[in-house]
Each structure stands twice: as C-alpha cells, then as structure tokens.
Amino acid sequence: MENKVVLFDKKENFCACGACYNICPKNAIEMVVDEYGFKYPKIDYTKCISCGACKRVCAFQNVIEKNEPLQVVAAARKDENKIMKSASGGIFAVFAEYFLSIGGIVYGAALVKENNTLVPKHIGIDSLKDLSKLLGSKYVQSDIGNVYKEIRTLLNNKKQILFSGTPCQVAGLKAFLGKKYENLFTIDIICHGVPNAEFFKGYLEILEKKFNGKVLDFKFRDKTSGWGLNSKVDLLINNKRKTEYLLVGESTYYHMFLDSQNYRQNCYKCKYTNRHRTGDITIGDYWGIEKEHPELLKINGGLLDTKKGISAIIINTEKGKLGVERLGQEIVYFDTTYEKVAIVNTQLREPSKYGKYRDKIMEEYKIGGFNKVDEYYYKKVLRKIAIKKKIKKFVPKFLWKKIKIIYKLIKK
C-alpha cells in the first residue's frame, strides 16, 4: 500500500488517549496490549484508506489547544459528609452533581466489573445514583473505548456534557471533536502518569490470594484515617463482605505508582506537565497547603480541613471561571498561585522522573506477569521499608538519629 500510515515511531510518542481509534472512518484501528501490558494501536491496512485522520487528531504529537491559568484557588466542598466520599476536596463531585441536576451526562473513569475482575474504563452516567462509580482517584489508565464518538453525538443533540480525565484524554477528546462546543465542560486532573490495566488486574489477583477471597471493590484513596494515600479493598470471603485496609508501604502496585516506576513510556516525556492546561479547569490534591497557607486551615481558625481533604482548582478558561462562580455556594475557596500548588505537585512543572527500577520491572513482567513483578519489588524495595519500620518501633528516637548519621558516614 502506498503512503502507509504510521501512527508513531517510538512508544514514548504515543499516549493511548483513544482519539485515533475513535476517528477512523473504516474502523481500521485496534488497540492491542504489548508485552508489558500497555495498549498501542494496530492498523489493519486491508481496511485503511490512508486518509490521515488518525495522524491529524494525535494531540500528543500535535498539541492542539493551550490554556494559561486565569486563577488558582484552594478549595473544598462544604458538605462534610459528601466530601468524605471523594479523594481530596470533593470538587469533581460538586460539578458532576450540577450537570446531572440539569439533565446532563457526566463522563469519567470507573472500575467496572467485567469477566470477574475490575476493569478501568471511561463511562457516562445520567443519574445521581451512579455517581459513586466516578468518585475517587484511579491510579491506572482507563480505556476510552467509543466514548468520544458517544460524546460527539450527544453534543450535537444539545446535551450538556461534563468530561473528566487525564490531560491527554481531555486533549484527545478535543482533537477528535475538531471544534469547540459551548455545551462541553472539561476537567483535567493533575496527573503523575498512568500504569496499565494488566498490572492492576495482576495486583488484584494477588490480593485475592492473600486474603483468600474475591475482590468486589477497590478504592485507591480511603479517608477512614483522614486525607491521605492509604487504600482499601472490599472482598467476598466465605460468602461475607469484608473490608481490608492497605498501607502504601505494603502495596507493591501502589508504591511503584507513587515512585513513578510503572507508568507508560510517554508519561516520562509528557507534554502536559506545565502551565498549558487542556481542561476548562484542572483539579488535584493541594499537597503542601499547610506550609503555603497555614492561615486557611481549621486548626488555625480557617475553613479548610486537612483531615477531610483540600483541592487545588486551576481555572484555565472563562467557561471554567463561570463554572466555579456558579457553584460557589457549594464550595469554599481562596486565592492561591500556580507556583505554590506546583511546589509539591511537581507534575505541574515537569514530567515524572523515569523510575530507577522501571526497566527491571518491565523485564520481570515480560517473564512472569505481575506475580513476578510483585515478588521482585517486594524483595528489592518494600522488604527494606518493612525492616526499617520494625527497627524504628523498638529503637529510641535519639538513638535512631545517631544510627542514621553513622550510616551516612559509612556510606561516604
């Protein structure tokens, strides 16, 4: 075939946002899993007509829209019961509730039960009873499927749409649509990078073996002990539902994620880790607020509670500004700066650093799946953390400090 379309030359130049898959007029593109569990497009050249539509909508290779922040605020929803169901300040939920109240459709990432496991997928909901599916952080790449096509049809039928996703997914949707819609509101998240669904599936299987049950639900961020990073899993054990709480330092998958060891290759060269945002607003945890704005915290007489969660909202468009103002009665918010939010949220300044163990992790996965990865990472990293915790538990604080000083001197 002449002028054969090649979507990318290196894996670091492809993000799997789904725009190319959705735009193909001949359904010639299939998303297939590579040897490391990540999805990449495969073109059926017997169907391909070399129209180039897939190349044109690749927002990762052709950054199509750039928005500079208009305003940045620290925020949290006022309803203290509802905020506990969200990962941080509950801002996405407030916007979602509004769109559902006016008959709109809300799209976001969910963990959907398929083939007896939880699969990360983007779904659309039109009822408040389904909102819980979209709440909370999902530290895994969601499958877009045909969602962009669905959204285009709904937008053309004058439906109000709220779409939330990673910056590359928001950019992918906009590139696919090819024009602006007044009835579309977009939220991009402050994103570290994304592991793949195969890794996550393998991790859930390990949890099922460990607890001798079947996973029913999984929350990456649980607030039982306050705003933080611990997760929880609900399992069916002996026909009874049981909840297990998981500490970050005890979870190979989660620890790898937080240490940027298991992301897609393109995440380490992400083009969206800067001030040029893809959504009408950007949301994420306001880590470090206790240093930047201690006066805003409840413990100091303010209105924001670090036990319940605090968000940063980066307002990127006039539409985003109007949205925040419209929902002002549901949230409390105070001005801050992009620079202050980006101090701890480094992905607002630069991509995540390539993980020290990433190459070895991928090798292990290729050899024996996530079981092999789990075994390797526990021995290499988590076992040391566990031993250190045990030692600290029994060694007085002053002595522990001396041990650390001696250890540093020996290393020199």
C-alpha positions, 0 to 999 in steps of 0.5 A, a space after each residue: 500500500 502506498 503512503 502507509 500510515 504510521 501512527 508513531 515511531 517510538 512508544 514514548 510518542 504515543 499516549 493511548 488517549 483513544 482519539 485515533 481509534 475513535 476517528 477512523 472512518 473504516 474502523 481500521 484501528 485496534 488497540 492491542 496490549 504489548 508485552 508489558 501490558 500497555 495498549 498501542 494501536 494496530 492498523 489493519 491496512 486491508 481496511 485503511 484508506 490512508 486518509 490521515 485522520 488518525 495522524 491529524 487528531 494525535 494531540 500528543 504529537 500535535 498539541 492542539 489547544 493551550 490554556 494559561 491559568 486565569 486563577 488558582 484557588 484552594 478549595 473544598 466542598 462544604 458538605 462534610 459528609 459528601 466530601 468524605 466520599 471523594 479523594 481530596 476536596 470533593 470538587 469533581 463531585 460538586 460539578 458532576 452533581 450540577 450537570 446531572 441536576 440539569 439533565 446532563 451526562 457526566 463522563 469519567 473513569 470507573 472500575 467496572 466489573 467485567 469477566 470477574 475482575 475490575 476493569 478501568 474504563 471511561 463511562 457516562 452516567 445520567 443519574 445521581 445514583 451512579 455517581 459513586 462509580 466516578 468518585 475517587 482517584 484511579 491510579 491506572 489508565 482507563 480505556 476510552 473505548 467509543 466514548 468520544 464518538 458517544 460524546 460527539 453525538 450527544 453534543 450535537 443533540 444539545 446535551 450538556 456534557 461534563 468530561 473528566 480525565 487525564 490531560 491527554 484524554 481531555 486533549 484527545 477528546 478535543 482533537 477528535 471533536 475538531 471544534 469547540 462546543 459551548 455545551 462541553 465542560 472539561 476537567 483535567 486532573 493533575 496527573 503523575 502518569 498512568 500504569 496499565 490495566 494488566 498490572 492492576 488486574 495482576 495486583 488484584 489477583 494477588 490480593 485475592 490470594 492473600 486474603 483468600 477471597 474475591 475482590 468486589 471493590 477497590 478504592 485507591 484513596 480511603 479517608 477512614 484515617 483522614 486525607 491521605 494515600 492509604 487504600 482499601 479493598 472490599 472482598 467476598 470471603 466465605 460468602 461475607 463482605 469484608 473490608 481490608 485496609 492497605 498501607 502504601 508501604 505494603 502495596 507493591 502496585 501502589 508504591 511503584 505508582 507513587 515512585 513513578 516506576 510503572 507508568 507508560 513510556 510517554 508519561 516520562 516525556 509528557 507534554 502536559 506537565 506545565 502551565 498549558 492546561 487542556 481542561 476548562 479547569 484542572 483539579 488535584 490534591 493541594 499537597 503542601 497547603 499547610 506550609 503555603 497557607 497555614 492561615 486557611 486551615 481549621 486548626 488555625 481558625 480557617 475553613 479548610 480541613 486537612 483531615 477531610 481533604 483540600 483541592 487545588 482548582 486551576 481555572 484555565 478558561 472563562 467557561 471554567 471561571 463561570 463554572 466555579 462562580 456558579 457553584 460557589 455556594 457549594 464550595 469554599 475557596 481562596 486565592 492561591 498561585 500556580 507556583 505554590 500548588 506546583 511546589 509539591 505537585 511537581 507534575 505541574 512543572 515537569 514530567 515524572 522522573 523515569 523510575 530507577 527500577 522501571 526497566 527491571 520491572 518491565 523485564 520481570 513482567 515480560 517473564 512472569 506477569 505481575 506475580 513476578 513483578 510483585 515478588 521482585 519489588 517486594 524483595 528489592 524495595 518494600 522488604 527494606 521499608 518493612 525492616 526499617 519500620 520494625 527497627 524504628 518501633 523498638 529503637 529510641 528516637 535519639 538513638 535512631 538519629 545517631 544510627 542514621 548519621 553513622 550510616 551516612 558516614 559509612 556510606 561516604 
